[in-house]
Amino acid sequence: MTNSTGPRALAPVNLLPMTVTLEVSDHVGTIRLDRPPMNALDIAVQDRLRELAEEATRRDDVRAVILYGGEKVFAAGADIKEMQQMDHPAMVVRSKALQDSFTAVARIPKPVVAAVTGYALGGGCELALCADYRIAADNAKLGQPEILLGLIPGAGGTQRLARLVGPSRAKDLIFTGRQVKAAEALEIGLVDRVVPAAEVYEQAHAWAARLARGPALALRAAKESVDAGLETDIDTGLTIERNWFAGLFATEDRERGMRSFVEEGPGKAKFV
């Protein structure tokens, strides 16, 4: 059971105060940003995101993941004061670690949904782009405003945004640095659903919980087939799909799913 604003009765993995935590309930892991007031993504938050993404990947009790910044804000971007102190050599080193942190989230081999409230700007928008599905509050605002600092997105924004909404729309958002309200974000495909602000986490949890009850290996195969296929040509993508499709015939979930379909009808299988 969940409430409308956040996780209930969740067991924290790390009992020490942290700016990012992983909480697990009913096989759904919530990666929660908690760095008031705007969840600025400083180096410590970036590194913690990578650690928890890797932990969510390893843990068998985590079958789906929610990215959540709380009731008021998802993440308003990087810590500009921290970045201002970095020169070119420092950022040459740090930029790889920054991208690696977000890539670790994008490569969680389980369904991932972003529950977006308030601002998701810069790195916050890039973090939402790492999810498989995005549910936004009706008051959410998303964007890539790095150009206003004389920069470009550096945590995957130029790549994931273009793949999601197309190159022309991505260039418009990146070139202008403008913020997109929830309705426009839905229209251009930047988010997948818009709901009242009080329902964002509840809706995200329902999405994740449903998939957490599904066949874990088949979901992993589906995610890898889509993601890897997008990075290559159609023939290679079909090979990836074919290998996963055939391989799933060795799983117990496939046996259960087909037996349940034949004996009980579709949609009634209970997977392990």
LINCORZI-V590176 format. One record per run of one state. SS is the DSSP state (alpha for helix, beta for strand, coil for the rest). FROM is the first residue (numbers start at 1). LEN is the number of residues. If there is no record, write none. Layout:
ss:SS from:FROM len:LEN
ss:SS from:FROM len:LEN
This chain:
ss:coil from:1 len:10
ss:beta from:11 len:2
ss:coil from:13 len:7
ss:beta from:20 len:6
ss:coil from:26 len:2
ss:beta from:28 len:6
ss:coil from:34 len:7
ss:beta from:41 len:1
ss:coil from:42 len:1
ss:alpha from:43 len:16
ss:coil from:59 len:5
ss:beta from:64 len:5
ss:coil from:69 len:6
ss:beta from:75 len:1
ss:coil from:76 len:2
ss:beta from:78 len:1
ss:coil from:79 len:1
ss:alpha from:80 len:5
ss:coil from:85 len:3
ss:alpha from:88 len:19
ss:coil from:107 len:4
ss:beta from:111 len:6
ss:coil from:117 len:2
ss:beta from:119 len:3
ss:coil from:122 len:1
ss:alpha from:123 len:7
ss:coil from:130 len:3
ss:beta from:133 len:5
ss:coil from:138 len:3
ss:beta from:141 len:3
ss:coil from:144 len:1
ss:alpha from:145 len:5
ss:coil from:150 len:7
ss:alpha from:157 len:9
ss:coil from:166 len:1
ss:alpha from:167 len:10
ss:coil from:177 len:2
ss:beta from:179 len:3
ss:alpha from:182 len:7
ss:coil from:189 len:4
ss:beta from:193 len:3
ss:coil from:196 len:1
ss:alpha from:197 len:16
ss:coil from:213 len:3
ss:alpha from:216 len:15
ss:coil from:231 len:3
ss:alpha from:234 len:17
ss:coil from:251 len:1
ss:alpha from:252 len:13
ss:coil from:265 len:8
